Each structure stands twice: as structure tokens, then as C-alpha cells.
Amino acid sequence: MMTFINLMMTFINFMMTFTNFMMTFTNLMMTFTNLMMTFTSLMMTFTNLMMTFNNLMMTFTNLQPYGDIRQPYDDIH
């Protein structure tokens, strides 16, 4: 009887070890996913900065020589 109980406890110990291994593997995959999401966030931040720089360049390109707001006396010669 003790041998059967010992065998059952060994099997339960093996299943707990396997469960621990699977939880470790899941934790590693979640860490890898978190790293990829961080890298994606950094790339989106870099893209946002480039779009801001592009918007600034387009703003300066679109400016008129005398400014965007014309005064009433600009047409008087």
C-alpha cells in the first residue's frame, strides 16, 4: 500500500514539475511579446517624430514671403 501511495506522489510530483516548466515557458513567451511591443512602441515614437519634423518642414515651405496674413496696405503701390 505504501508503494502505491509513493508511486502516486511521484506522479503528482512529476505533473507539478511539468506544470512549472509550462508556466516558465509561458512566462518567457510573455517576456518576448513584451519586448516586441516595446520595440514597436519605440518605432511608433520614431515615426511620430519624423512625421512632426515633416509637418514642420511643410509648414515652413508653405509660408509666403510676406507672411500668411496680408495687411490692407499691401496692395497699395
LINURFEN-V333290 format. One record per pair of residues at least 12 apart in sequence whose ideal C-beta (glycine too) atoms are under 7 Angstrom apart, sorted by the first residue. I is the first residue (numbers start at 1). GAP is how many residues later the second one is. If there is no record, write none. Layout:
# LINURFEN-V333290
i: [I;I]
gap: [GAP;GAP]
This chain:
# LINURFEN-V333290
none
